[in-house]
Amino acid sequence: MTSHAERRTLDRPFAETNGLLRNHILHPGLHWELLTPQPTDDPSLAPFTAAHDLFDDGSLILLPTPGHTPGSLSLLVRRPGFPPLLLVGDLTFDVHLMENEHVPGLGRRHTSLTTTRRINALRQTYPDLVVLPAHDPGAADRLAAAEQPDRPQRRI
């Protein structure tokens, strides 16, 4: 599953300059389901104004998080009794950099900063939100801690 915006970028010349490596994405026999996040006024997702609820039950929600690539999506995982998780892919390489609004040099800096600020604002709704960047060396430890439902979570 990917966004229409991501696919449009992939089909343009020089997609690599937007962080998309065709040979990592386009494989014979692989079918991508395309989606466009729809407007939402769900206060639990603010400041995000668009989303795609995968199961229509609020447990897995794709949020548009452009920056690293124009059509990037992050997955918000909400589970009863556990802190919510936000898988942000390559939007940042270190959650602590994200907290301080430092954005990586890949992608569009202004867009990455806007998205970073939205994620940091989402933490107001979810103070125990566990942000998991794909390449952050500390992500595995934060995920393991989040799997302990009775332990208080550090805000990282």
matplotlib code that plots the C-alpha trace (Angstrom):
import matplotlib.pyplot as plt

x = [0.0, 1.3, -0.1, -1.1, 1.3, 4.2, 3.4, 3.1, 6.6, 8.0, 6.7, 8.4, 11.9, 14.6, 12.5, 15.8, 16.2, 13.0, 14.3, 12.6, 14.7, 12.7, 14.8, 13.8, 10.1, 9.1, 9.4, 7.7, 4.5, 4.3, 1.1, 0.8, -2.6, -2.8, -4.6, -5.2, -5.7, -9.1, -10.0, -10.7, -11.8, -11.0, -9.6, -7.5, -5.5, -5.0, -3.0, -3.3, -6.3, -6.2, -5.9, -6.7, -8.1, -7.0, -9.7, -12.2, -11.8, -9.1, -6.4, -4.2, -4.3, -2.1, -1.1, 0.4, 4.0, 5.7, 9.2, 11.7, 9.5, 6.5, 4.0, 5.3, 2.9, 3.4, 1.4, -0.3, -0.9, -3.5, -3.9, -5.9, -3.7, -0.5, 1.0, 0.4, 3.1, 4.0, 6.1, 7.6, 9.9, 12.7, 11.2, 14.0, 16.9, 16.7, 13.7, 15.7, 16.5, 12.8, 11.9, 14.3, 13.0, 16.2, 15.4, 17.7, 19.2, 17.2, 14.0, 12.4, 13.5, 10.5, 8.1, 10.0, 10.0, 6.2, 5.6, 8.0, 6.1, 2.8, 4.2, 5.5, 2.0, 0.4, 2.3, 0.1, -2.8, -0.7, 1.9, 3.0, 3.4, 6.3, 7.8, 9.7, 12.0, 13.1, 16.9, 16.9, 19.2, 17.1, 13.8, 14.0, 14.4, 11.6, 9.3, 10.3, 9.5, 6.1, 5.2, 5.2, 1.7, 2.1, 5.4, 5.4, 6.7, 9.4, 8.4, 10.8]
y = [0.0, 3.4, 6.9, 8.2, 11.1, 8.6, 6.7, 9.9, 10.9, 7.4, 7.8, 11.1, 11.5, 11.7, 10.1, 9.3, 13.0, 12.7, 9.8, 7.0, 4.2, 2.5, -0.7, -1.1, -0.6, -1.9, -5.6, -7.9, -9.4, -6.9, -5.0, -1.7, -0.7, 3.1, 5.4, 9.0, 10.0, 11.5, 14.7, 14.0, 16.2, 13.5, 15.5, 12.5, 12.9, 16.7, 18.5, 16.0, 16.8, 13.8, 10.1, 6.6, 4.1, 0.7, -1.3, 1.4, 0.8, 3.3, 0.7, 1.3, 4.7, 6.0, 9.6, 11.7, 12.6, 14.1, 15.2, 12.4, 11.7, 13.7, 10.9, 9.4, 7.8, 7.0, 4.3, 5.2, 2.0, 2.3, -0.7, -0.9, -1.1, -0.2, 3.1, 4.2, 3.6, 5.8, 4.2, 7.2, 5.4, 7.7, 11.0, 11.1, 8.9, 9.6, 10.4, 12.8, 14.9, 14.9, 16.2, 19.1, 19.8, 18.8, 17.3, 15.1, 16.5, 14.1, 15.2, 18.6, 20.4, 22.7, 19.9, 17.6, 20.4, 20.9, 17.2, 17.0, 19.7, 17.9, 14.7, 16.7, 18.3, 14.8, 14.1, 16.5, 14.2, 11.1, 11.9, 8.3, 8.1, 5.9, 7.2, 4.6, 5.8, 3.0, 3.6, 4.8, 2.5, 3.1, 2.2, -1.5, -0.7, 1.7, -0.8, -3.5, -1.1, -0.2, -3.9, -3.9, -2.6, -2.0, -0.1, 3.6, 4.9, 7.4, 10.2, 9.6]
z = [0.0, -0.9, -1.6, -5.0, -4.3, -3.8, -6.9, -9.0, -7.8, -8.6, -12.2, -12.7, -14.2, -11.6, -8.9, -7.1, -6.4, -4.3, -2.3, -4.4, -5.7, -8.5, -8.3, -4.6, -5.3, -8.7, -8.8, -11.4, -9.9, -7.0, -6.9, -4.9, -3.7, -4.0, -1.6, -0.9, 2.8, 3.2, 5.2, 8.9, 11.7, 14.3, 17.3, 18.3, 15.1, 15.3, 13.9, 11.0, 8.8, 6.6, 7.3, 6.1, 8.6, 7.4, 9.3, 10.0, 13.7, 14.7, 15.4, 12.3, 10.8, 7.9, 8.3, 5.5, 6.5, 3.5, 3.7, 3.0, 0.0, -1.2, -0.5, 2.7, 5.1, 8.7, 10.6, 13.9, 15.9, 18.8, 21.0, 24.2, 27.3, 25.4, 24.4, 20.8, 18.3, 15.3, 12.6, 10.7, 8.3, 7.0, 8.1, 10.7, 11.6, 15.4, 17.5, 19.6, 16.6, 15.7, 19.1, 18.6, 15.1, 13.4, 10.1, 7.9, 4.7, 2.5, 0.9, 1.2, 4.3, 4.8, 4.3, 6.7, 9.3, 8.9, 9.3, 12.3, 14.0, 13.4, 14.9, 17.9, 18.3, 18.1, 21.3, 23.1, 22.5, 23.1, 25.8, 25.8, 22.0, 20.9, 17.7, 15.8, 12.9, 10.6, 11.1, 14.7, 16.7, 19.8, 18.2, 19.1, 22.8, 22.7, 21.0, 23.6, 26.4, 24.8, 24.9, 28.7, 29.4, 33.2, 33.0, 32.8, 29.5, 29.1, 26.7, 23.8]

ax = plt.figure().add_subplot(projection="3d")
ax.plot(x, y, z, "-o")
ax.set_aspect("equal")
plt.show()
